[in-house]
Structures are given as C-alpha cells and as structure tokens.
Amino acid sequence: MLSRVANSIYWLNRYIERAENIARFSDVNFNMSLDMPMGMVQQWEPLIMTSGDRTLFFKRYGKVTPENVIHFLTFDEAYPNSILSCLNSARENARSVREIISSEMWEQVNNFYHFVKDASKSDVGPNWPSFFTRVKLESHLFVGITNVTMTHNEGWHFGQLGRFLERAEKTTRILDVKYFILLPSVRDIGSTLDELQWAALLRSTSAYEMYRKQDLQRINPTAVAKFLLLDSSFPRSIRFCIHRAERSLHHITGTPKGTWCNPVERNLGKLRSDLDYLMIDEVVGTGLHEFLDALQSRINNVDDCIFKMFFDLKPLDI
C-alpha cells in the first residue's frame, strides 16, 4: 500500500475519533451540571487544559466562559482540534482516498461534516447536549459503515490502528481531567460532588452501565480508574485499545504477535505488556496523574514511530 494512502486512512479514522472524543469532553460538563449541587460553579477551564491548547485559547479568546470554550472546541475553524476542523480534515483525507474506501464511508464523512458545518452557522446555536449526542452517534455510524463495507485488509487495519491509538490517548485525558483537575479540593474526595463527577465521567465514556454491571457497589474512584485503564473487554478502556492497536499493527507488518522487529512493534508491545501486568494499586501508589501523563507520552511516541516507519517519505540516494 502507498504511504500516502495509508497515512490518509490512518488520519481519517483518528480525526473522526477525535471529534467524537471532543464531544465527550464537553458532555462531561453538561452531565455534571444536571446533578451538581446548588451553588456549585461549573468549571470550563479544565476542558481547555485537557486539550493541551490552553495558551492558544487565551490568545484567541482571553476569558474562560461557557460560550467561548464551547465555540473553541466545536466550531472554531482556526483551531485545528475543534470538532469542525477535525471533520474537515477527515473529509479531505477521505476525498484523497475515495478509490480505496467505500462510497458509503465517503457519504457518511461528508454528511457528518455538513451536519456540524450547518450547526455552526445557526444564529441561536444548537441544543448542546443533543448536538454532542448526535456527534457521537455519527462517529459510531462511520465506524459501523467502515467495518461492514470496507475489506478488512491492510488499509482497514491502518484505520483501526489510528482509531484505537486516538481513543486510548483521549481516555487518558478524560480520566486525568477528573482526577487531577476537576476536583475542587482534597476535602471533597468521597463527597456527593465527588461521586457525581465520577458517575458523569463514566457516562461520558459510555461506561456507566458496563461498570455497574461489574461492580454494583457505590462508585469508587480506584475501581473506576481500574475499569477505564485495565479492563480487557470494555472497548474504551486503554488496555483494550492498545491490544486492538497492536493486533492491527501485526496484521500490517506480518510479524507474529510477541515478536518485535521494528521500533513501532517494540514500543507498542512494551506498552501492551506493561498494561497486561499492571496492578491498579501500583498506579495509585505512584500517582494517577503522573501515570496518565507518562502514558500519554508513550502513546504519542508510538504515533511518532508509526509516522517514521510508514508515512515519512525520504528521497532516494541516486
């Protein structure tokens, strides 16, 4: 497969997944605001902090308000990680490989983009909870269409690789925003507010029902962190995502699982192995924020290795 084609399919899937996860980040605040005790102020700056673009936000908007944050994350065309920008990039990547992907995939990406573009032009703005729900559903529809209309060959696996790495990285961020940033103070740990926030986080990752089916007791921060980090069956847990990413990588390279022949397989294999043998007590003991920060760096390093190995075209020496 041409590097250009593989790169486009990889980023098409990453951008669709990123748009969905931005909707999930934003939905956290809306979910919490419904149950938040009277007198509690909604916190919007954490959403900017978890995006990693706090400096850019303040340069462009100057002040944290719900309206500014939502516009920045959803419709700001000058911000490359807004939902609208992600879908524009996904659409352009899909356009460049229309001869490879199915026509149904192209139609879904195109319709998804125009839905968000039209919403951005509304004078009154959308109903935000409904809008974010629709974004998530449109993303799910793209994934389903991809899985049933595209041959599960090398190109499909590049898409899987991109999607699961993006999802793993964003799950670390959404977990980090609750544990490290969103809690107002140490004295609130174990309070009603704390429990409401953890429940909202589970709902934002579509994990609430599956978590409760495993653990019917009161929501426990350590148990929630363990579920989102280490559960081997839940499709948004970090461990699940890394396993699926590694599986697709080995399909692409043809290297048997457990064999590391290049930097991508070596880094991703080490990460998967560490998660397989990790105990949540070790994570909590060393600090969940510190662990998540290091995990984000390792996932980003895998992405760098993928670029250098598969997509970075170097001129031939003649």
Secondary structure per residue as TSV (DSSP state, phi and psi in degrees):
chain	resnum	aa	ss	phi	psi
A	1	M	-	360.0	138.7
A	2	L	-	-63.2	142.3
A	3	S	H	-58.4	-39.2
A	4	R	H	-60.5	-42.7
A	5	V	H	-68.0	-46.3
A	6	A	H	-60.1	-42.0
A	7	N	H	-62.6	-42.4
A	8	S	H	-66.4	-41.4
A	9	I	H	-68.4	-40.5
A	10	Y	H	-58.2	-49.4
A	11	W	H	-78.5	-28.1
A	12	L	H	-55.2	-47.8
A	13	N	H	-72.1	-37.1
A	14	R	H	-63.5	-42.2
A	15	Y	H	-67.9	-39.1
A	16	I	H	-63.3	-44.5
A	17	E	H	-64.0	-38.3
A	18	R	H	-65.4	-42.4
A	19	A	H	-59.3	-43.5
A	20	E	H	-62.3	-42.3
A	21	N	H	-70.6	-31.6
A	22	I	H	-63.9	-39.5
A	23	A	H	-62.1	-37.5
A	24	R	H	-67.1	-43.7
A	25	F	H	-53.7	-50.0
A	26	S	H	-66.4	-35.4
A	27	D	H	-66.3	-25.3
A	28	V	H	-54.9	-49.4
A	29	N	H	-65.0	-39.4
A	30	F	H	-67.3	-40.9
A	31	N	H	-61.4	-43.6
A	32	M	H	-69.5	-35.6
A	33	S	H	-64.5	-25.6
A	34	L	H	-68.7	-33.4
A	35	D	H	-110.9	1.1
A	36	M	-	-67.3	135.8
A	37	P	-	-57.7	152.3
A	38	M	T	-59.0	139.4
A	39	G	T	92.9	-12.4
A	40	M	-	-82.5	135.2
A	41	V	-	-89.6	131.8
A	42	Q	-	-64.9	142.5
A	43	Q	-	-108.9	120.9
A	44	W	-	-110.6	-26.3
A	45	E	H	-60.5	-35.2
A	46	P	H	-56.0	-31.0
A	47	L	H	-65.7	-36.1
A	48	I	H	-71.1	-39.7
A	49	M	H	-64.1	-39.7
A	50	T	H	-74.2	-20.0
A	51	S	H	-74.4	-18.2
A	52	G	T	79.7	10.3
A	53	D	-	-123.9	37.2
A	54	R	H	-61.2	-43.3
A	55	T	H	-62.0	-43.8
A	56	L	H	-63.8	-41.2
A	57	F	H	-59.9	-49.3
A	58	F	H	-67.8	-30.0
A	59	K	H	-66.4	-36.2
A	60	R	H	-89.6	-33.3
A	61	Y	T	-116.2	-29.6
A	62	G	-	80.4	-33.9
A	63	K	S	-137.7	140.0
A	64	V	-	-85.0	112.4
A	65	T	-	-134.8	156.9
A	66	P	H	-54.6	-40.8
A	67	E	H	-65.3	-43.4
A	68	N	H	-65.4	-44.5
A	69	V	H	-65.1	-45.6
A	70	I	H	-63.5	-43.5
A	71	H	H	-64.1	-41.7
A	72	F	H	-59.3	-44.6
A	73	L	H	-81.8	-20.8
A	74	T	H	-107.9	-54.1
A	75	F	T	-115.1	-0.2
A	76	D	-	-73.2	107.0
A	77	E	T	-72.5	-18.2
A	78	A	T	-85.2	-9.7
A	79	Y	S	-99.9	114.3
A	80	P	T	-66.4	-14.8
A	81	N	T	-107.8	11.7
A	82	S	S	-69.0	160.6
A	83	I	H	-58.1	-44.6
A	84	L	H	-63.6	-42.4
A	85	S	H	-66.2	-40.9
A	86	C	H	-60.2	-43.4
A	87	L	H	-71.7	-32.7
A	88	N	H	-63.4	-43.4
A	89	S	H	-66.3	-40.9
A	90	A	H	-61.1	-42.9
A	91	R	H	-62.9	-41.7
A	92	E	H	-67.5	-39.0
A	93	N	H	-65.1	-40.4
A	94	A	H	-64.7	-39.2
A	95	R	H	-60.9	-37.8
A	96	S	H	-73.2	-16.1
A	97	V	T	-125.8	33.2
A	98	R	T	-61.5	-25.0
A	99	E	T	-76.9	-11.0
A	100	I	T	-103.4	-45.7
A	101	I	S	-81.4	168.5
A	102	S	-	-78.9	156.7
A	103	S	H	-63.5	-32.4
A	104	E	H	-65.6	-35.8
A	105	M	H	-64.0	-46.4
A	106	W	H	-60.6	-44.4
A	107	E	H	-62.1	-39.3
A	108	Q	H	-68.1	-43.2
A	109	V	H	-62.1	-43.7
A	110	N	H	-63.6	-45.7
A	111	N	H	-65.3	-39.9
A	112	F	H	-59.5	-48.8
A	113	Y	H	-59.2	-47.1
A	114	H	H	-69.1	-31.3
A	115	F	H	-59.6	-47.7
A	116	V	H	-70.7	-39.7
A	117	K	H	-60.5	-44.3
A	118	D	H	-65.0	-39.5
A	119	A	H	-63.2	-33.9
A	120	S	H	-69.4	-20.3
A	121	K	T	-89.7	-7.1
A	122	S	-	-67.9	135.1
A	123	D	S	-70.4	-33.1
A	124	V	S	-94.8	-14.3
A	125	G	-	82.8	155.4
A	126	P	-	-77.6	168.4
A	127	N	-	-74.8	108.2
A	128	W	H	-61.4	-47.6
A	129	P	H	-57.2	-41.7
A	130	S	H	-66.9	-39.0
A	131	F	H	-61.4	-48.1
A	132	F	H	-66.5	-35.3
A	133	T	H	-63.1	-42.0
A	134	R	H	-64.1	-40.7
A	135	V	H	-59.2	-44.7
A	136	K	H	-63.4	-42.0
A	137	L	H	-66.9	-38.9
A	138	E	H	-63.9	-38.0
A	139	S	H	-64.3	-44.0
A	140	H	H	-61.8	-38.1
A	141	L	H	-64.3	-40.7
A	142	F	H	-61.3	-43.8
A	143	V	H	-61.5	-45.3
A	144	G	H	-63.0	-44.4
A	145	I	H	-61.5	-42.7
A	146	T	H	-59.8	-44.4
A	147	N	H	-68.5	-26.9
A	148	V	H	-105.7	-7.0
A	149	T	H	-120.8	-10.3
A	150	M	S	-109.5	133.3
A	151	T	-	-56.4	134.9
A	152	H	S	-82.7	65.8
A	153	N	S	-106.7	-158.9
A	154	E	H	-59.1	-41.5
A	155	G	H	-62.4	-45.1
A	156	W	H	-58.9	-40.2
A	157	H	H	-69.4	-31.6
A	158	F	H	-63.3	-38.4
A	159	G	H	-63.9	-43.3
A	160	Q	H	-61.4	-43.6
A	161	L	H	-57.9	-47.5
A	162	G	H	-64.4	-44.6
A	163	R	H	-62.4	-46.2
A	164	F	H	-74.8	-31.4
A	165	L	H	-67.5	-41.7
A	166	E	H	-62.2	-44.4
A	167	R	H	-64.9	-42.3
A	168	A	H	-61.9	-45.4
A	169	E	H	-63.3	-40.9
A	170	K	H	-74.0	-29.9
A	171	T	H	-65.6	-37.6
A	172	T	H	-61.8	-38.7
A	173	R	H	-70.4	-42.4
A	174	I	H	-69.9	-31.2
A	175	L	H	-72.0	-38.9
A	176	D	H	-65.8	-37.0
A	177	V	I	-64.6	-33.6
A	178	K	I	-75.6	-49.1
A	179	Y	I	-73.4	-38.3
A	180	F	I	-103.0	-31.0
A	181	I	I	-110.5	-42.7
A	182	L	I	-77.6	-28.7
A	183	L	-	-67.6	122.3
A	184	P	-	-59.7	-41.5
A	185	S	-	-161.3	165.5
A	186	V	G	-60.5	-34.5
A	187	R	G	-65.7	-16.5
A	188	D	G	-83.8	-8.7
A	189	I	T	-61.6	128.1
A	190	G	T	87.2	-4.2
A	191	S	S	-79.6	174.2
A	192	T	H	-60.4	-40.5
A	193	L	H	-60.3	-43.2
A	194	D	H	-60.1	-45.6
A	195	E	H	-66.2	-39.2
A	196	L	H	-61.5	-39.8
A	197	Q	H	-67.6	-41.2
A	198	W	H	-66.0	-38.4
A	199	A	H	-64.9	-40.3
A	200	A	H	-64.2	-39.4
A	201	L	H	-62.0	-43.3
A	202	L	H	-62.2	-41.7
A	203	R	H	-65.9	-36.9
A	204	S	H	-67.0	-22.8
A	205	T	T	-102.2	13.8
A	206	S	T	55.3	32.9
A	207	A	-	-109.6	-5.6
A	208	Y	H	-60.7	-51.2
A	209	E	H	-65.8	-42.4
A	210	M	H	-66.9	-35.5
A	211	Y	H	-64.2	-46.5
A	212	R	H	-67.8	-27.9
A	213	K	H	-70.1	-25.3
A	214	Q	H	-86.9	-40.4
A	215	D	-	-131.7	101.8
A	216	L	-	-85.7	0.9
A	217	Q	S	-81.1	-179.2
A	218	R	S	-59.6	146.1
A	219	I	-	-59.8	126.3
A	220	N	-	-118.7	126.2
A	221	P	H	-54.5	-42.3
A	222	T	H	-65.2	-40.6
A	223	A	H	-67.8	-37.3
A	224	V	H	-64.5	-46.2
A	225	A	H	-60.3	-42.1
A	226	K	H	-62.2	-42.3
A	227	F	H	-63.5	-46.5
A	228	L	H	-76.6	-23.4
A	229	L	H	-88.7	-48.6
A	230	L	H	-118.8	-3.8
A	231	D	-	-64.0	134.6
A	232	S	S	-89.5	-7.5
A	233	S	S	-117.0	-22.6
A	234	F	-	-79.2	126.2
A	235	P	T	-70.7	-5.9
A	236	R	T	-110.2	2.8
A	237	S	S	-73.1	151.3
A	238	I	H	-64.7	-42.1
A	239	R	H	-62.0	-43.9
A	240	F	H	-59.9	-46.1
A	241	C	H	-61.7	-43.3
A	242	I	H	-66.4	-38.6
A	243	H	H	-60.4	-46.1
A	244	R	H	-67.6	-37.5
A	245	A	H	-63.0	-42.9
A	246	E	H	-66.1	-37.7
A	247	R	H	-60.2	-45.7
A	248	S	H	-67.3	-36.7
A	249	L	H	-59.3	-43.2
A	250	H	H	-69.6	-30.0
A	251	H	H	-64.8	-38.0
A	252	I	H	-69.6	-45.7
A	253	T	H	-84.3	-22.7
A	254	G	-	78.3	7.8
A	255	T	-	-84.5	132.4
A	256	P	-	-59.0	144.9
A	257	K	T	-58.9	138.0
A	258	G	T	94.1	-8.1
A	259	T	-	-106.2	130.1
A	260	W	-	-113.8	107.7
A	261	C	-	-109.2	-9.4
A	262	N	S	-149.1	168.4
A	263	P	H	-60.3	-33.7
A	264	V	H	-65.8	-50.8
A	265	E	H	-63.0	-37.9
A	266	R	H	-64.7	-47.9
A	267	N	H	-69.2	-43.6
A	268	L	H	-69.6	-37.2
A	269	G	H	-64.9	-40.8
A	270	K	H	-64.4	-41.5
A	271	L	H	-63.6	-45.8
A	272	R	H	-61.9	-42.1
A	273	S	H	-64.3	-42.2
A	274	D	H	-61.7	-41.5
A	275	L	H	-68.5	-34.3
A	276	D	H	-61.9	-35.7
A	277	Y	H	-105.2	5.6
A	278	L	-	-78.9	141.4
A	279	M	-	-109.0	139.1
A	280	I	H	-62.6	-29.2
A	281	D	H	-63.3	-34.4
A	282	E	H	-64.3	-39.8
A	283	V	H	-65.8	-49.2
A	284	V	H	-64.9	-37.2
A	285	G	H	-65.0	-35.5
A	286	T	H	-91.4	-12.8
A	287	G	-	110.5	116.6
A	288	L	H	-65.1	-41.4
A	289	H	H	-60.4	-45.9
A	290	E	H	-62.9	-39.7
A	291	F	H	-64.9	-45.2
A	292	L	H	-65.7	-37.5
A	293	D	H	-62.5	-44.4
A	294	A	H	-67.0	-36.4
A	295	L	H	-65.5	-41.8
A	296	Q	H	-58.5	-42.5
A	297	S	H	-63.2	-39.1
A	298	R	H	-68.7	-39.5
A	299	I	H	-65.7	-41.6
A	300	N	H	-65.1	-32.7
A	301	N	H	-67.1	-37.3
A	302	V	H	-61.1	-42.9
A	303	D	H	-61.5	-41.2
A	304	D	H	-60.7	-42.2
A	305	C	H	-65.4	-37.9
A	306	I	H	-61.5	-44.0
A	307	F	I	-60.2	-47.5
A	308	K	I	-66.2	-34.5
A	309	M	I	-83.0	-39.7
A	310	F	I	-108.2	-31.1
A	311	F	I	-113.8	-18.9
A	312	D	-	-82.6	100.2
A	313	L	-	-81.4	125.1
A	314	K	-	-110.7	141.2
A	315	P	-	-64.6	145.1
A	316	L	-	-78.4	141.0
A	317	D	-	-80.2	119.1
A	318	I	-	-110.9	360.0
